[in-house]
Amino acid sequence: MNKTLGLLFHPKKSKINSNGLTPIYLRITIDSIRTDISSKRFINSNRWNITGHRK
């Protein structure tokens, strides 16, 4: 039985805090079922590298 696994870090721009920082979430996808988990880390959304999915 084969399963697919995907991991993606992304900023969640809908949850910007009072300091203007965006939380970083980890999206885990297993066989097309997605779950988002907070990494409990924050970043200025302007510093996020969209193509590299990193800071």
C-alpha positions in Angstrom: 0.0 0.0 0.0 1.6 3.3 -1.2 0.9 6.6 0.6 1.9 10.1 -0.4 3.3 12.6 2.1 3.7 16.3 1.7 5.1 19.0 4.1 4.8 22.7 3.5 5.7 25.7 5.8 3.6 28.8 5.1 2.7 32.1 6.8 -0.9 32.4 7.7 -1.6 36.0 6.7 -5.2 35.9 8.1 -3.8 35.7 11.7 -1.5 38.8 11.9 -0.9 39.8 15.5 -0.8 43.3 17.0 2.9 43.6 16.3 2.4 43.0 12.6 3.9 39.5 12.7 2.5 36.5 10.9 2.5 33.0 12.4 4.2 30.2 10.5 2.2 27.0 10.0 3.2 23.5 8.9 0.8 21.9 6.4 1.0 18.1 6.4 -0.8 16.3 3.6 -1.2 12.5 3.6 -3.2 11.0 0.7 -4.9 14.3 -0.1 -5.9 14.9 3.6 -4.6 18.2 4.9 -3.8 19.3 8.5 -2.4 22.7 9.5 -0.3 22.8 12.7 1.2 26.0 14.2 4.9 26.1 14.6 4.6 28.7 17.3 7.0 30.9 15.4 6.3 34.4 13.9 7.8 36.3 11.0 7.4 39.6 9.3 5.4 38.6 6.2 7.6 40.9 4.0 10.6 38.7 4.7 9.0 35.4 3.7 10.5 33.8 0.5 7.4 32.7 -1.4 9.2 30.5 -4.0 11.5 28.8 -1.4 8.9 28.5 1.4 11.3 29.9 3.9 12.6 33.0 5.7 
